[in-house]
Amino acid sequence: MNQKNIVMAKKSISKKYVKLGPRAGGFTDPFSRFKILRGQIKELVTPQERSSGRIKAAIRGGHLQTVSEKDYQDYLEAQKSEEEKAVEEKEEETKEPTLEEKLDEKTNAGLLEYYKDHYEVTEEQIDVFEKLKHDDRVAELVGLAEDSEEE
């Protein structure tokens, strides 16, 4: 058999995808080491999986159902997006709050103390700061922090 025929033989083997039947809770084939759980769609990849009598009997009996390649691709996309969501959630959990978030949690009195402790301010500046609303105080402190970082 020459190289071209080998490539043709590989292409002619169609891919087979399976999922559990509606009443099945799980399926395992020790011979091929194939295992599938509810909600999964898997490809029968190895020669052992493709030739396993137990897998063939499970398909005939309705314990396993064959599905299209499109269903398999949709399943992979759904799994990928779930993994991405999990990674994003983990990043959000570990992400440290910003200065604005920290300051926003403080009371007006706490903001005034922060202002006095972190900056050299005069009595006039303190009086002006006390007249600001909470959101304006937070914005002012964030702005001062940004200005001090630039210097």
BELQUI-V247235 format. One record per pair of residues at least 24 apart in sequence whose ideal C-beta (glycine too) atoms are under 6 Angstrom apart, sorted by the first residue. I is the first residue (numbers start at 1). GAP is how many residues later the second one is. Records with the same first field share a line. If there is no record, write none. Layout:
# BELQUI-V247235
I=GAP + GAP
This chain:
# BELQUI-V247235
15=28
16=28
17=24 + 26 + 50 + 55
18=46 + 48
19=46 + 48
21=41 + 42 + 44
24=39
27=31
29=25 + 26
41=26 + 31 + 34
99=43 + 46
100=42
103=35 + 38
104=34
108=26
111=26
